[in-house]
Amino acid sequence: MAITIKGIPILKDKTASEFVRKTERATSRKGSVNFKEQYRSSVSILKKANI
């Protein structure tokens, strides 16, 4: 039995340029995420678990 393959979505015109703009912006900000709070939380959980 054959499975139908869905078409690949293609971005055009305004949608494509907006997508490229957003990806470039996200790529430039890539290293700006701060995980200090999550790190502290995980360290405290591991200390309580004696790991």
C-alpha positions in Angstrom: 0.0 0.0 0.0 1.5 3.4 -1.0 1.6 6.3 1.4 0.9 9.7 0.0 3.9 12.1 0.3 2.9 15.7 1.2 4.4 18.5 -0.9 7.2 20.6 0.4 6.0 24.0 1.4 7.7 26.8 -0.6 8.0 30.3 0.8 7.5 33.1 -1.8 7.8 36.9 -2.0 7.1 38.7 1.3 6.9 35.5 3.4 10.3 34.3 2.1 12.0 37.7 2.8 10.5 37.9 6.3 11.6 34.3 7.0 15.2 35.1 5.9 15.2 38.3 8.0 14.0 36.5 11.1 16.5 33.7 10.7 19.4 36.1 10.3 18.3 38.0 13.4 17.9 34.8 15.4 21.4 33.6 14.2 23.0 36.8 15.3 21.5 36.6 18.8 22.3 32.9 19.1 24.8 33.2 22.0 22.7 35.6 24.1 20.7 33.0 26.1 21.5 33.0 29.8 21.1 29.6 31.6 22.4 30.6 35.0 19.1 30.1 36.8 18.6 26.7 35.2 22.2 25.7 36.0 21.7 26.7 39.7 18.5 24.7 39.8 20.0 21.6 38.4 23.0 21.8 40.7 20.7 22.0 43.7 18.7 19.0 42.5 21.9 17.0 42.0 23.1 18.0 45.5 19.9 16.8 47.1 20.1 13.5 45.2 23.8 13.1 46.3 25.0 12.7 42.8 
